[in-house]
């Protein structure tokens, strides 16, 4: 696939997963905002669309194919990967970052009041995402595994739409955290905890973008297509 200004950014990352880093460098959400075109996301971000397209093409010319193409991986294998990799990461990272965020806000909030709001946004993200993971692991993902094996009895369209809406909320929280942290850049007077928090949030953003991209732009469309095929 050769991307154009009208190609949705999520479609680009689905076809060329290693290009995710190009979008992450510019703070472009290719998961929840994956349906937007290159032109549209650049207009939203105030970026030169042609320059970004040239950067994408240059990265494609240098890219090495990934080990696995998730777009062709069996649905049940993709679900297992999401749980064992991205869900496992969030289950470990989110509580640790919650404690660190609260500590940094309490210690440095007087001199850096943006940390108080950052902590509030993060704690809300943590609570909502923890509940989100449970709903996927206990309701939607088991249904998708059954769907992969030919059972079309559960109406997966409804929980998929609900999960996509919650992904949008997570994307907005991540965008606000990036704004409040100045792109996760710690000031010169930051202590080690302060720097560790920002590094952890940057990693969280990157992993969550990849995670949600695999669900919104690969898993969910393929599951819905599988459902339609079984009902045809």
N, C-alpha and C positions, 0 to 999 in steps of 0.2 A: 504494500500500500504506500502510495506517495501522498503525504499530507498536503493539504491546501489551506488557504485562509478560512475556508468554510468547513473543514473537517472538525468534528467534535473532539475535544482534547481527550476525553475518556476513550474514544475509539483509537486514538493514536497510541495511548499507553497499553491498551489491550493488544494491539498488533505488535508493538515494540516496547515491552515492559521496561527496558533499561532507559527509555526516554523520560521516565518518571522524574529522574534527578534534574532534568532541564526545567520542568515545571516547578519542582520544589525550590530550585534556586531563585525563582522569581515569585515565590509565594502563591503560586497558582493552584487552586483546588481542582484536581483532575478526577476526584472521586464523586463527591456530592455534586460538584459543578461539571461533571463529565459530559453532560449533554450540550454544553456551550461550545461554540466554535472557537478556533484560534482567534479569529477577528473579534468575537464578542468578549472573550476573557481579556484580551489586550485593551479593548475599549474600557472595560470595567477597571482595569489596573493602571491605565494610563501608559501602556507600553506600546512600542513600535511593533505592529503585527508582522510586518515583513522581516524585521530583524529577528524576531522570535522564530519565525518560520525558517529562516536561514540557519539559525542555531540548531533547530530541530533536525534539519537536513544534515548539518555537519556532524551532529551526534550519531545520526543513523549511519553515516558513512564510516564511522569509527567503531560502531557497536559490535560486540560479539553476541551471537544468539544466546539467550538464556538456556539454562539446563532443562527447564520444563516449560512447556507452553500451556499455561493454565486454561486457555481457551479450548484446548483439545483434551484436557484431563477429564476422566470420568467424574460425574457429579459427586458421587459419594467420596471419592478420593479428594476432591477439592474441598468438600465440607470438612473432612478429617484434617486436612492441612490447615484450614482456617482456625479450627479449634486448637490444634496442637501447636500452632505457631503464633498466630496473632492474638487469639483469645488468651493463650497461656501467658504471652507477654503482658497483656493488659492486666490480667489477674495479679501478676507480680509487681508491675511497675506502678499501677495507679495508687495503691495504698502507700507505697514508699514516697511517691511524689506528693500525696496529700499531706503527709506528716511534714515533709520538707517545705512545702508551700506555706503551711501554717506557721512554721518556725521562722521562716524568712520574713513573712509579713509582720509577725509580732516584733521581731528584732529590728528590722530596717524600715518598717512602714512609716515611721515619723519623718525620716529623711527622703523616703521614696514612696509617697502615698499611692502611686500606681500599683504597688505590690499588694495593697489591701484589696483593690478590685480584682487584681490577677488571682489572688487566693480565692475570692468569692466565685469567680468564673470557673476556676479549676475545680473547686469542691462540688459545684453543681454538675460540671462535666463528669466528674468521678461517679457521683451518685446515679446520674442518668445512664451512664455507660455501663455501670455494674448491673443495673436492672436490665438493660438492653441485652447484655451477654447472656443472662439467665434465660430470657425469652427466646433467644436464638437457640441456645443449647438444649432447652427443654421442650420447645414447641416446634419452631420452624425447621431447624436442622434435621431432627428425626423424621419429619414429614418429607423433607427433600431427599433423604436417604431412601425412604420407602418409594418415593417417586422415581428415583434412579433405577429401582428394581421393578418398576412397572405398576406400582400402586398409585392410582390417580384419585383416590377417594377423598383426600383432604384438600379443601380449597386454599391452596397456598398463596393465591393472589392477594388475599386480604392481609395476612401477616407480612408478606413481602412489601406491600405498600406501606404498612405501618413501620417496618424497619427502615425503609428508604426515608420516610419522614423524620425518623429519629436520627438517621445519618446526617440529614440536613442540619438538624440542631447541633450535632457534634461538630460539624464543619464550621458553623457560625461561632461556636465556643472557641475552637482552635484559631480561627481568624482573629477573634478578639484577644486571645492570649498572645498571639504574635504581635498585635498592635501595642498592647500594654507593655510588652517586654522589649520593644524596639527590635523585633526580629530575633528575639532570644539572645540579645547581646548584652552581657553584664557590664555595668559601669566600672571605671577604674578602681573605685573604692569597695568593690564587691568582695565579700569574704568567700571562703571555699564553699560554704553551704549555698550561698547566693548563686555562685557559678555552677554548682552541681545541679541546682534546680533548673536553671535555664538550659543547661546541656540536656537534662532529662526531658524537659518539655519539647526541645527541638527533636529529640529522638522519638518521643511520643507522637508528635505531629507527623513525622515521616512514616512511622510504622502504621499509624491510623489511616493516613492517606492511602497507603498501599493496601491495607486491610479492606477499607471501604470500597476502593476501586475494584478489588476482586469480587466483592459481593454485588455492588450496584451494576457494574459494567460487564461482568462475566457470569457469576453464579446465578443471579436472579433472572436475567434474560434467557439463559439456557434452561433454567428450571421451568419458566413459563412456556418456552417453546416445547419442552418435553411434555408438559401437561397437555398442550394443544394437540400434539401428535398422538398421545395416548387416547384422547377423546375424539379424535377424527374418525 
